[in-house]
Amino acid sequence: MLPAALVFGFNFPAVVALIAGFSKGDDHPGVAAGRAYTTNTCGAILAALSTGFFFLPRLGSFRVVALAAA
């Protein structure tokens, strides 16, 4: 589990650094990084809510775990 956790832990900050380096227009790198973190947070909230209130009751825990693994 540790190698996978380390790779996933390094993945998002690396992508944010890439996005901040390639920001278009007059945006500062901090603005691009803030947008990336905001999008990530909103996606995590929506995923947690939809899984708990929509997918689990309709599909069951086994199928939800299989869907997440896929």
PDB file with SEQRES, HELIX, SHEET and CRYST1 records, atoms N, CA, C and O in Angstrom:
SEQRES   1 A   70  MET LEU PRO ALA ALA LEU VAL PHE GLY PHE ASN PHE PRO          
SEQRES   2 A   70  ALA VAL VAL ALA LEU ILE ALA GLY PHE SER LYS GLY ASP          
SEQRES   3 A   70  ASP HIS PRO GLY VAL ALA ALA GLY ARG ALA TYR THR THR          
SEQRES   4 A   70  ASN THR CYS GLY ALA ILE LEU ALA ALA LEU SER THR GLY          
SEQRES   5 A   70  PHE PHE PHE LEU PRO ARG LEU GLY SER PHE ARG VAL VAL          
SEQRES   6 A   70  ALA LEU ALA ALA ALA                                          
HELIX    1 AA1 LEU A    2  GLY A   21  1                                  20    
HELIX    2 AA2 PRO A   29  SER A   50  1                                  22    
HELIX    3 AA3 THR A   51  PHE A   55  3                                   5    
HELIX    4 AA4 LEU A   56  LEU A   59  1                                   4    
HELIX    5 AA5 SER A   61  ALA A   69  1                                   9    
CRYST1    1.000    1.000    1.000  90.00  90.00  90.00 P 1           1          
ATOM      1  N   MET A   1       0.819  -1.199   0.000  1.00  0.00           N  
ATOM      2  CA  MET A   1       0.000   0.000   0.000  1.00  0.00           C  
ATOM      3  C   MET A   1       0.864   1.266   0.000  1.00  0.00           C  
ATOM      4  O   MET A   1       0.484   2.276  -0.592  1.00  0.00           O  
ATOM      5  N   LEU A   2       1.997   1.215   0.646  1.00  0.00           N  
ATOM      6  CA  LEU A   2       2.817   2.423   0.762  1.00  0.00           C  
ATOM      7  C   LEU A   2       3.281   2.966  -0.589  1.00  0.00           C  
ATOM      8  O   LEU A   2       3.183   4.173  -0.810  1.00  0.00           O  
ATOM      9  N   PRO A   3       3.779   2.134  -1.500  1.00  0.00           N  
ATOM     10  CA  PRO A   3       4.182   2.707  -2.796  1.00  0.00           C  
ATOM     11  C   PRO A   3       3.029   3.366  -3.549  1.00  0.00           C  
ATOM     12  O   PRO A   3       3.200   4.433  -4.137  1.00  0.00           O  
ATOM     13  N   ALA A   4       1.862   2.737  -3.533  1.00  0.00           N  
ATOM     14  CA  ALA A   4       0.706   3.337  -4.212  1.00  0.00           C  
ATOM     15  C   ALA A   4       0.296   4.642  -3.545  1.00  0.00           C  
ATOM     16  O   ALA A   4      -0.038   5.610  -4.229  1.00  0.00           O  
ATOM     17  N   ALA A   5       0.318   4.677  -2.223  1.00  0.00           N  
ATOM     18  CA  ALA A   5      -0.040   5.905  -1.508  1.00  0.00           C  
ATOM     19  C   ALA A   5       0.951   7.025  -1.800  1.00  0.00           C  
ATOM     20  O   ALA A   5       0.558   8.183  -1.943  1.00  0.00           O  
ATOM     21  N   LEU A   6       2.217   6.690  -1.888  1.00  0.00           N  
ATOM     22  CA  LEU A   6       3.216   7.712  -2.205  1.00  0.00           C  
ATOM     23  C   LEU A   6       3.044   8.256  -3.615  1.00  0.00           C  
ATOM     24  O   LEU A   6       3.162   9.462  -3.835  1.00  0.00           O  
ATOM     25  N   VAL A   7       2.767   7.382  -4.565  1.00  0.00           N  
ATOM     26  CA  VAL A   7       2.578   7.833  -5.943  1.00  0.00           C  
ATOM     27  C   VAL A   7       1.358   8.736  -6.045  1.00  0.00           C  
ATOM     28  O   VAL A   7       1.417   9.787  -6.684  1.00  0.00           O  
ATOM     29  N   PHE A   8       0.256   8.338  -5.424  1.00  0.00           N  
ATOM     30  CA  PHE A   8      -0.939   9.179  -5.465  1.00  0.00           C  
ATOM     31  C   PHE A   8      -0.745  10.465  -4.682  1.00  0.00           C  
ATOM     32  O   PHE A   8      -1.308  11.499  -5.041  1.00  0.00           O  
ATOM     33  N   GLY A   9       0.037  10.416  -3.627  1.00  0.00           N  
ATOM     34  CA  GLY A   9       0.310  11.622  -2.847  1.00  0.00           C  
ATOM     35  C   GLY A   9       1.156  12.632  -3.599  1.00  0.00           C  
ATOM     36  O   GLY A   9       0.980  13.839  -3.427  1.00  0.00           O  
ATOM     37  N   PHE A  10       2.065  12.156  -4.424  1.00  0.00           N  
ATOM     38  CA  PHE A  10       2.900  13.051  -5.217  1.00  0.00           C  
ATOM     39  C   PHE A  10       2.227  13.499  -6.501  1.00  0.00           C  
ATOM     40  O   PHE A  10       2.619  14.515  -7.076  1.00  0.00           O  
ATOM     41  N   ASN A  11       1.239  12.779  -6.957  1.00  0.00           N  
ATOM     42  CA  ASN A  11       0.615  13.032  -8.247  1.00  0.00           C  
ATOM     43  C   ASN A  11      -0.071  14.398  -8.295  1.00  0.00           C  
ATOM     44  O   ASN A  11       0.204  15.179  -9.206  1.00  0.00           O  
ATOM     45  N   PHE A  12      -0.942  14.705  -7.357  1.00  0.00           N  
ATOM     46  CA  PHE A  12      -1.706  15.955  -7.436  1.00  0.00           C  
ATOM     47  C   PHE A  12      -0.829  17.188  -7.282  1.00  0.00           C  
ATOM     48  O   PHE A  12      -0.979  18.118  -8.074  1.00  0.00           O  
ATOM     49  N   PRO A  13       0.086  17.255  -6.303  1.00  0.00           N  
ATOM     50  CA  PRO A  13       0.962  18.440  -6.256  1.00  0.00           C  
ATOM     51  C   PRO A  13       1.813  18.617  -7.516  1.00  0.00           C  
ATOM     52  O   PRO A  13       2.099  19.745  -7.918  1.00  0.00           O  
ATOM     53  N   ALA A  14       2.217  17.513  -8.137  1.00  0.00           N  
ATOM     54  CA  ALA A  14       2.981  17.626  -9.376  1.00  0.00           C  
ATOM     55  C   ALA A  14       2.131  18.208 -10.496  1.00  0.00           C  
ATOM     56  O   ALA A  14       2.606  19.035 -11.275  1.00  0.00           O  
ATOM     57  N   VAL A  15       0.873  17.779 -10.580  1.00  0.00           N  
ATOM     58  CA  VAL A  15      -0.031  18.320 -11.597  1.00  0.00           C  
ATOM     59  C   VAL A  15      -0.317  19.791 -11.327  1.00  0.00           C  
ATOM     60  O   VAL A  15      -0.383  20.586 -12.265  1.00  0.00           O  
ATOM     61  N   VAL A  16      -0.486  20.164 -10.072  1.00  0.00           N  
ATOM     62  CA  VAL A  16      -0.723  21.574  -9.735  1.00  0.00           C  
ATOM     63  C   VAL A  16       0.483  22.417 -10.124  1.00  0.00           C  
ATOM     64  O   VAL A  16       0.325  23.525 -10.635  1.00  0.00           O  
ATOM     65  N   ALA A  17       1.685  21.904  -9.888  1.00  0.00           N  
ATOM     66  CA  ALA A  17       2.888  22.645 -10.282  1.00  0.00           C  
ATOM     67  C   ALA A  17       2.952  22.815 -11.794  1.00  0.00           C  
ATOM     68  O   ALA A  17       3.359  23.871 -12.281  1.00  0.00           O  
ATOM     69  N   LEU A  18       2.554  21.783 -12.545  1.00  0.00           N  
ATOM     70  CA  LEU A  18       2.517  21.896 -14.004  1.00  0.00           C  
ATOM     71  C   LEU A  18       1.484  22.914 -14.462  1.00  0.00           C  
ATOM     72  O   LEU A  18       1.753  23.723 -15.350  1.00  0.00           O  
ATOM     73  N   ILE A  19       0.302  22.875 -13.853  1.00  0.00           N  
ATOM     74  CA  ILE A  19      -0.754  23.822 -14.214  1.00  0.00           C  
ATOM     75  C   ILE A  19      -0.320  25.241 -13.894  1.00  0.00           C  
ATOM     76  O   ILE A  19      -0.535  26.146 -14.701  1.00  0.00           O  
ATOM     77  N   ALA A  20       0.283  25.452 -12.742  1.00  0.00           N  
ATOM     78  CA  ALA A  20       0.721  26.787 -12.342  1.00  0.00           C  
ATOM     79  C   ALA A  20       1.827  27.296 -13.257  1.00  0.00           C  
ATOM     80  O   ALA A  20       1.920  28.496 -13.513  1.00  0.00           O  
ATOM     81  N   GLY A  21       2.663  26.391 -13.749  1.00  0.00           N  
ATOM     82  CA  GLY A  21       3.735  26.803 -14.651  1.00  0.00           C  
ATOM     83  C   GLY A  21       3.241  27.150 -16.037  1.00  0.00           C  
ATOM     84  O   GLY A  21       3.859  27.961 -16.727  1.00  0.00           O  
ATOM     85  N   PHE A  22       2.136  26.553 -16.462  1.00  0.00           N  
ATOM     86  CA  PHE A  22       1.597  26.781 -17.799  1.00  0.00           C  
ATOM     87  C   PHE A  22       0.346  27.644 -17.787  1.00  0.00           C  
ATOM     88  O   PHE A  22      -0.464  27.555 -18.710  1.00  0.00           O  
ATOM     89  N   SER A  23       0.163  28.481 -16.762  1.00  0.00           N  
ATOM     90  CA  SER A  23      -1.049  29.297 -16.692  1.00  0.00           C  
ATOM     91  C   SER A  23      -1.060  30.299 -17.847  1.00  0.00           C  
ATOM     92  O   SER A  23      -0.025  30.854 -18.215  1.00  0.00           O  
ATOM     93  N   LYS A  24      -2.251  30.517 -18.410  1.00  0.00           N  
ATOM     94  CA  LYS A  24      -2.400  31.379 -19.578  1.00  0.00           C  
ATOM     95  C   LYS A  24      -2.832  32.771 -19.150  1.00  0.00           C  
ATOM     96  O   LYS A  24      -3.433  32.945 -18.090  1.00  0.00           O  
ATOM     97  N   GLY A  25      -2.530  33.742 -19.960  1.00  0.00           N  
ATOM     98  CA  GLY A  25      -2.990  35.097 -19.726  1.00  0.00           C  
ATOM     99  C   GLY A  25      -2.237  35.775 -18.606  1.00  0.00           C  
ATOM    100  O   GLY A  25      -1.053  35.521 -18.385  1.00  0.00           O  
ATOM    101  N   ASP A  26      -2.949  36.650 -17.898  1.00  0.00           N  
ATOM    102  CA  ASP A  26      -2.342  37.425 -16.824  1.00  0.00           C  
ATOM    103  C   ASP A  26      -2.457  36.751 -15.471  1.00  0.00           C  
ATOM    104  O   ASP A  26      -2.130  37.358 -14.451  1.00  0.00           O  
ATOM    105  N   ASP A  27      -2.915  35.506 -15.442  1.00  0.00           N  
ATOM    106  CA  ASP A  27      -3.057  34.798 -14.173  1.00  0.00           C  
ATOM    107  C   ASP A  27      -1.694  34.558 -13.547  1.00  0.00           C  
ATOM    108  O   ASP A  27      -0.731  34.196 -14.223  1.00  0.00           O  
ATOM    109  N   HIS A  28      -1.639  34.764 -12.265  1.00  0.00           N  
ATOM    110  CA  HIS A  28      -0.437  34.422 -11.517  1.00  0.00           C  
ATOM    111  C   HIS A  28      -0.445  32.914 -11.289  1.00  0.00           C  
ATOM    112  O   HIS A  28      -1.509  32.296 -11.314  1.00  0.00           O  
ATOM    113  N   PRO A  29       0.712  32.319 -11.071  1.00  0.00           N  
ATOM    114  CA  PRO A  29       0.732  30.877 -10.799  1.00  0.00           C  
ATOM    115  C   PRO A  29      -0.109  30.493  -9.585  1.00  0.00           C  
ATOM    116  O   PRO A  29      -0.672  29.399  -9.549  1.00  0.00           O  
ATOM    117  N   GLY A  30      -0.202  31.364  -8.606  1.00  0.00           N  
ATOM    118  CA  GLY A  30      -1.023  31.082  -7.431  1.00  0.00           C  
ATOM    119  C   GLY A  30      -2.500  30.982  -7.753  1.00  0.00           C  
ATOM    120  O   GLY A  30      -3.218  30.196  -7.136  1.00  0.00           O  
ATOM    121  N   VAL A  31      -2.961  31.767  -8.709  1.00  0.00           N  
ATOM    122  CA  VAL A  31      -4.367  31.720  -9.121  1.00  0.00           C  
ATOM    123  C   VAL A  31      -4.662  30.389  -9.801  1.00  0.00           C  
ATOM    124  O   VAL A  31      -5.693  29.769  -9.538  1.00  0.00           O  
ATOM    125  N   ALA A  32      -3.765  29.953 -10.670  1.00  0.00           N  
ATOM    126  CA  ALA A  32      -3.953  28.666 -11.349  1.00  0.00           C  
ATOM    127  C   ALA A  32      -3.921  27.516 -10.345  1.00  0.00           C  
ATOM    128  O   ALA A  32      -4.712  26.578 -10.447  1.00  0.00           O  
ATOM    129  N   ALA A  33      -3.014  27.587  -9.383  1.00  0.00           N  
ATOM    130  CA  ALA A  33      -2.943  26.536  -8.359  1.00  0.00           C  
ATOM    131  C   ALA A  33      -4.199  26.543  -7.499  1.00  0.00           C  
ATOM    132  O   ALA A  33      -4.711  25.482  -7.144  1.00  0.00           O  
ATOM    133  N   GLY A  34      -4.697  27.717  -7.163  1.00  0.00           N  
ATOM    134  CA  GLY A  34      -5.922  27.816  -6.372  1.00  0.00           C  
ATOM    135  C   GLY A  34      -7.117  27.246  -7.098  1.00  0.00           C  
ATOM    136  O   GLY A  34      -7.963  26.597  -6.482  1.00  0.00           O  
ATOM    137  N   ARG A  35      -7.203  27.477  -8.404  1.00  0.00           N  
ATOM    138  CA  ARG A  35      -8.295  26.897  -9.179  1.00  0.00           C  
ATOM    139  C   ARG A  35      -8.213  25.381  -9.211  1.00  0.00           C  
ATOM    140  O   ARG A  35      -9.233  24.697  -9.128  1.00  0.00           O  
ATOM    141  N   ALA A  36      -6.999  24.856  -9.330  1.00  0.00           N  
ATOM    142  CA  ALA A  36      -6.836  23.404  -9.347  1.00  0.00           C  
ATOM    143  C   ALA A  36      -7.253  22.799  -8.010  1.00  0.00           C  
ATOM    144  O   ALA A  36      -7.937  21.776  -7.981  1.00  0.00           O  
ATOM    145  N   TYR A  37      -6.851  23.416  -6.911  1.00  0.00           N  
ATOM    146  CA  TYR A  37      -7.235  22.903  -5.590  1.00  0.00           C  
ATOM    147  C   TYR A  37      -8.735  23.040  -5.354  1.00  0.00           C  
ATOM    148  O   TYR A  37      -9.347  22.163  -4.745  1.00  0.00           O  
ATOM    149  N   THR A  38      -9.336  24.137  -5.831  1.00  0.00           N  
ATOM    150  CA  THR A  38     -10.777  24.310  -5.689  1.00  0.00           C  
ATOM    151  C   THR A  38     -11.538  23.236  -6.468  1.00  0.00           C  
ATOM    152  O   THR A  38     -12.501  22.661  -5.960  1.00  0.00           O  
ATOM    153  N   THR A  39     -11.107  22.972  -7.688  1.00  0.00           N  
ATOM    154  CA  THR A  39     -11.749  21.945  -8.499  1.00  0.00           C  
ATOM    155  C   THR A  39     -11.608  20.571  -7.856  1.00  0.00           C  
ATOM    156  O   THR A  39     -12.554  19.784  -7.851  1.00  0.00           O  
ATOM    157  N   ASN A  40     -10.431  20.285  -7.315  1.00  0.00           N  
ATOM    158  CA  ASN A  40     -10.203  19.004  -6.656  1.00  0.00           C  
ATOM    159  C   ASN A  40     -11.090  18.853  -5.423  1.00  0.00           C  
ATOM    160  O   ASN A  40     -11.654  17.782  -5.197  1.00  0.00           O  
ATOM    161  N   THR A  41     -11.219  19.906  -4.627  1.00  0.00           N  
ATOM    162  CA  THR A  41     -12.044  19.850  -3.425  1.00  0.00           C  
ATOM    163  C   THR A  41     -13.518  19.671  -3.775  1.00  0.00           C  
ATOM    164  O   THR A  41     -14.209  18.863  -3.155  1.00  0.00           O  
ATOM    165  N   CYS A  42     -14.001  20.418  -4.762  1.00  0.00           N  
ATOM    166  CA  CYS A  42     -15.405  20.276  -5.167  1.00  0.00           C  
ATOM    167  C   CYS A  42     -15.685  18.879  -5.721  1.00  0.00           C  
ATOM    168  O   CYS A  42     -16.740  18.305  -5.453  1.00  0.00           O  
ATOM    169  N   GLY A  43     -14.756  18.337  -6.482  1.00  0.00           N  
ATOM    170  CA  GLY A  43     -14.921  16.990  -6.998  1.00  0.00           C  
ATOM    171  C   GLY A  43     -14.956  15.946  -5.899  1.00  0.00           C  
ATOM    172  O   GLY A  43     -15.732  14.993  -5.964  1.00  0.00           O  
ATOM    173  N   ALA A  44     -14.105  16.128  -4.879  1.00  0.00           N  
ATOM    174  CA  ALA A  44     -14.098  15.185  -3.758  1.00  0.00           C  
ATOM    175  C   ALA A  44     -15.412  15.253  -2.975  1.00  0.00           C  
ATOM    176  O   ALA A  44     -15.928  14.222  -2.544  1.00  0.00           O  
ATOM    177  N   ILE A  45     -15.950  16.451  -2.791  1.00  0.00           N  
ATOM    178  CA  ILE A  45     -17.219  16.605  -2.073  1.00  0.00           C  
ATOM    179  C   ILE A  45     -18.352  15.967  -2.868  1.00  0.00           C  
ATOM    180  O   ILE A  45     -19.164  15.229  -2.309  1.00  0.00           O  
ATOM    181  N   LEU A  46     -18.411  16.247  -4.171  1.00  0.00           N  
ATOM    182  CA  LEU A  46     -19.468  15.662  -4.997  1.00  0.00           C  
ATOM    183  C   LEU A  46     -19.366  14.144  -5.065  1.00  0.00           C  
ATOM    184  O   LEU A  46     -20.386  13.456  -5.055  1.00  0.00           O  
ATOM    185  N   ALA A  47     -18.153  13.616  -5.131  1.00  0.00           N  
ATOM    186  CA  ALA A  47     -17.980  12.164  -5.170  1.00  0.00           C  
ATOM    187  C   ALA A  47     -18.436  11.517  -3.871  1.00  0.00           C  
ATOM    188  O   ALA A  47     -19.080  10.468  -3.894  1.00  0.00           O  
ATOM    189  N   ALA A  48     -18.111  12.128  -2.744  1.00  0.00           N  
ATOM    190  CA  ALA A  48     -18.523  11.561  -1.462  1.00  0.00           C  
ATOM    191  C   ALA A  48     -20.038  11.596  -1.303  1.00  0.00           C  
ATOM    192  O   ALA A  48     -20.639  10.622  -0.847  1.00  0.00           O  
ATOM    193  N   LEU A  49     -20.649  12.699  -1.672  1.00  0.00           N  
ATOM    194  CA  LEU A  49     -22.107  12.806  -1.557  1.00  0.00           C  
ATOM    195  C   LEU A  49     -22.823  11.853  -2.507  1.00  0.00           C  
ATOM    196  O   LEU A  49     -23.770  11.172  -2.114  1.00  0.00           O  
ATOM    197  N   SER A  50     -22.371  11.807  -3.757  1.00  0.00           N  
ATOM    198  CA  SER A  50     -23.056  10.931  -4.712  1.00  0.00           C  
ATOM    199  C   SER A  50     -22.851   9.458  -4.374  1.00  0.00           C  
ATOM    200  O   SER A  50     -23.751   8.646  -4.587  1.00  0.00           O  
ATOM    201  N   THR A  51     -21.685   9.107  -3.852  1.00  0.00           N  
ATOM    202  CA  THR A  51     -21.465   7.713  -3.468  1.00  0.00           C  
ATOM    203  C   THR A  51     -22.345   7.336  -2.285  1.00  0.00           C  
ATOM    204  O   THR A  51     -22.985   6.285  -2.297  1.00  0.00           O  
ATOM    205  N   GLY A  52     -22.381   8.180  -1.271  1.00  0.00           N  
ATOM    206  CA  GLY A  52     -23.149   7.859  -0.068  1.00  0.00           C  
ATOM    207  C   GLY A  52     -24.649   7.875  -0.253  1.00  0.00           C  
ATOM    208  O   GLY A  52     -25.355   7.054   0.332  1.00  0.00           O  
ATOM    209  N   PHE A  53     -25.153   8.806  -1.067  1.00  0.00           N  
ATOM    210  CA  PHE A  53     -26.600   8.958  -1.188  1.00  0.00           C  
ATOM    211  C   PHE A  53     -27.191   8.367  -2.465  1.00  0.00           C  
ATOM    212  O   PHE A  53     -28.397   8.130  -2.535  1.00  0.00           O  
ATOM    213  N   PHE A  54     -26.362   8.129  -3.466  1.00  0.00           N  
ATOM    214  CA  PHE A  54     -26.908   7.619  -4.724  1.00  0.00           C  
ATOM    215  C   PHE A  54     -26.415   6.208  -5.044  1.00  0.00           C  
ATOM    216  O   PHE A  54     -27.219   5.293  -5.223  1.00  0.00           O  
ATOM    217  N   PHE A  55     -25.096   6.034  -5.115  1.00  0.00           N  
ATOM    218  CA  PHE A  55     -24.554   4.758  -5.576  1.00  0.00           C  
ATOM    219  C   PHE A  55     -24.699   3.629  -4.561  1.00  0.00           C  
ATOM    220  O   PHE A  55     -25.094   2.523  -4.930  1.00  0.00           O  
ATOM    221  N   LEU A  56     -24.390   3.880  -3.303  1.00  0.00           N  
ATOM    222  CA  LEU A  56     -24.478   2.801  -2.309  1.00  0.00           C  
ATOM    223  C   LEU A  56     -25.881   2.226  -2.167  1.00  0.00           C  
ATOM    224  O   LEU A  56     -26.029   1.004  -2.178  1.00  0.00           O  
ATOM    225  N   PRO A  57     -26.909   3.044  -2.034  1.00  0.00           N  
ATOM    226  CA  PRO A  57     -28.248   2.453  -1.906  1.00  0.00           C  
ATOM    227  C   PRO A  57     -28.711   1.708  -3.161  1.00  0.00           C  
ATOM    228  O   PRO A  57     -29.466   0.741  -3.060  1.00  0.00           O  
ATOM    229  N   ARG A  58     -28.271   2.144  -4.327  1.00  0.00           N  
ATOM    230  CA  ARG A  58     -28.753   1.535  -5.558  1.00  0.00           C  
ATOM    231  C   ARG A  58     -27.913   0.342  -6.017  1.00  0.00           C  
ATOM    232  O   ARG A  58     -28.452  -0.623  -6.560  1.00  0.00           O  
ATOM    233  N   LEU A  59     -26.602   0.405  -5.804  1.00  0.00           N  
ATOM    234  CA  LEU A  59     -25.728  -0.646  -6.321  1.00  0.00           C  
ATOM    235  C   LEU A  59     -25.242  -1.624  -5.253  1.00  0.00           C  
ATOM    236  O   LEU A  59     -24.944  -2.777  -5.563  1.00  0.00           O  
ATOM    237  N   GLY A  60     -25.160  -1.181  -4.022  1.00  0.00           N  
ATOM    238  CA  GLY A  60     -24.613  -2.024  -2.970  1.00  0.00           C  
ATOM    239  C   GLY A  60     -23.115  -1.788  -2.827  1.00  0.00           C  
ATOM    240  O   GLY A  60     -22.461  -1.273  -3.734  1.00  0.00           O  
ATOM    241  N   SER A  61     -22.594  -2.172  -1.680  1.00  0.00           N  
ATOM    242  CA  SER A  61     -21.201  -1.856  -1.379  1.00  0.00           C  
ATOM    243  C   SER A  61     -20.219  -2.626  -2.265  1.00  0.00           C  
ATOM    244  O   SER A  61     -19.188  -2.080  -2.658  1.00  0.00           O  
ATOM    245  N   PHE A  62     -20.525  -3.885  -2.583  1.00  0.00           N  
ATOM    246  CA  PHE A  62     -19.601  -4.664  -3.405  1.00  0.00           C  
ATOM    247  C   PHE A  62     -19.433  -4.044  -4.786  1.00  0.00           C  
ATOM    248  O   PHE A  62     -18.310  -3.909  -5.270  1.00  0.00           O  
ATOM    249  N   ARG A  63     -20.530  -3.669  -5.421  1.00  0.00           N  
ATOM    250  CA  ARG A  63     -20.442  -3.090  -6.766  1.00  0.00           C  
ATOM    251  C   ARG A  63     -19.812  -1.694  -6.751  1.00  0.00           C  
ATOM    252  O   ARG A  63     -19.134  -1.310  -7.704  1.00  0.00           O  
ATOM    253  N   VAL A  64     -20.033  -0.937  -5.675  1.00  0.00           N  
ATOM    254  CA  VAL A  64     -19.409   0.381  -5.578  1.00  0.00           C  
ATOM    255  C   VAL A  64     -17.895   0.252  -5.468  1.00  0.00           C  
ATOM    256  O   VAL A  64     -17.157   1.011  -6.095  1.00  0.00           O  
ATOM    257  N   VAL A  65     -17.435  -0.708  -4.671  1.00  0.00           N  
ATOM    258  CA  VAL A  65     -15.993  -0.937  -4.545  1.00  0.00           C  
ATOM    259  C   VAL A  65     -15.423  -1.421  -5.870  1.00  0.00           C  
ATOM    260  O   VAL A  65     -14.334  -0.999  -6.261  1.00  0.00           O  
ATOM    261  N   ALA A  66     -16.137  -2.298  -6.568  1.00  0.00           N  
ATOM    262  CA  ALA A  66     -15.676  -2.765  -7.873  1.00  0.00           C  
ATOM    263  C   ALA A  66     -15.639  -1.625  -8.886  1.00  0.00           C  
ATOM    264  O   ALA A  66     -14.722  -1.552  -9.704  1.00  0.00           O  
ATOM    265  N   LEU A  67     -16.625  -0.739  -8.836  1.00  0.00           N  
ATOM    266  CA  LEU A  67     -16.636   0.410  -9.726  1.00  0.00           C  
ATOM    267  C   LEU A  67     -15.476   1.347  -9.425  1.00  0.00           C  
ATOM    268  O   LEU A  67     -14.844   1.866 -10.345  1.00  0.00           O  
ATOM    269  N   ALA A  68     -15.193   1.566  -8.160  1.00  0.00           N  
ATOM    270  CA  ALA A  68     -14.072   2.425  -7.772  1.00  0.00           C  
ATOM    271  C   ALA A  68     -12.742   1.807  -8.181  1.00  0.00           C  
ATOM    272  O   ALA A  68     -11.819   2.526  -8.564  1.00  0.00           O  
ATOM    273  N   ALA A  69     -12.633   0.509  -8.105  1.00  0.00           N  
ATOM    274  CA  ALA A  69     -11.394  -0.163  -8.495  1.00  0.00           C  
ATOM    275  C   ALA A  69     -11.184  -0.101  -9.998  1.00  0.00           C  
ATOM    276  O   ALA A  69     -10.051  -0.063 -10.479  1.00  0.00           O  
ATOM    277  N   ALA A  70     -12.286  -0.092 -10.734  1.00  0.00           N  
ATOM    278  CA  ALA A  70     -12.169  -0.031 -12.201  1.00  0.00           C  
ATOM    279  C   ALA A  70     -11.717   1.340 -12.625  1.00  0.00           C  
ATOM    280  O   ALA A  70     -11.557   1.596 -13.819  1.00  0.00           O  
TER     281      ALA A  70                                                      
END                                                                             
